[in-house]
């Protein structure tokens, strides 16, 4: 009986680990997309320049006010879920009109195990998630 349980658990563990990897990568990609959209909207509604900083440890939004950065939002980065983030080191900066400055088709790559997603941002404010 113990041998049967061992065999069945040996067959079930790899697919469960792969599922956990896919779910973690998807969650990290959704957080980036959500903060990206929030940042763009905040720039337009506040009529301020808004900065979105992506790092493995944190995703942060800040509004530029009189030469200083006013924090708007901060959430754990992909590393909190064991997801690796690679991509451009510069932040996304939106003007008060909602157009991004300095990023033209920037791509951030998220990986964990065999699971991977690319988050692609255009200057016009579009963001999409694709499998590489």
Secondary structure as the mmCIF struct_conf table of DSSP 4:
data_model
#
loop_
_struct_conf.conf_type_id
_struct_conf.id
_struct_conf.beg_label_comp_id
_struct_conf.beg_label_asym_id
_struct_conf.beg_label_seq_id
_struct_conf.end_label_comp_id
_struct_conf.end_label_asym_id
_struct_conf.end_label_seq_id
HELX_RH_AL_P HELX_RH_AL_P1 UNK A 2 UNK A 46
TURN_TY1_P TURN_TY1_P1 UNK A 47 UNK A 47
BEND BEND1 UNK A 48 UNK A 48
STRN STRN1 UNK A 50 UNK A 54
BEND BEND2 UNK A 56 UNK A 57
STRN STRN2 UNK A 58 UNK A 65
TURN_TY1_P TURN_TY1_P2 UNK A 66 UNK A 67
STRN STRN3 UNK A 68 UNK A 76
HELX_RH_3T_P HELX_RH_3T_P1 UNK A 78 UNK A 81
TURN_TY1_P TURN_TY1_P3 UNK A 82 UNK A 82
STRN STRN4 UNK A 84 UNK A 86
BEND BEND3 UNK A 87 UNK A 87
BEND BEND4 UNK A 89 UNK A 90
HELX_LH_PP_P HELX_LH_PP_P1 UNK A 91 UNK A 91
STRN STRN5 UNK A 92 UNK A 94
TURN_TY1_P TURN_TY1_P4 UNK A 96 UNK A 97
BEND BEND5 UNK A 98 UNK A 98
STRN STRN6 UNK A 100 UNK A 101
BEND BEND6 UNK A 102 UNK A 102
BEND BEND7 UNK A 104 UNK A 105
STRN STRN7 UNK A 106 UNK A 112
TURN_TY1_P TURN_TY1_P5 UNK A 113 UNK A 114
STRN STRN8 UNK A 115 UNK A 121
TURN_TY1_P TURN_TY1_P6 UNK A 123 UNK A 124
BEND BEND8 UNK A 125 UNK A 125
STRN STRN9 UNK A 127 UNK A 130
#
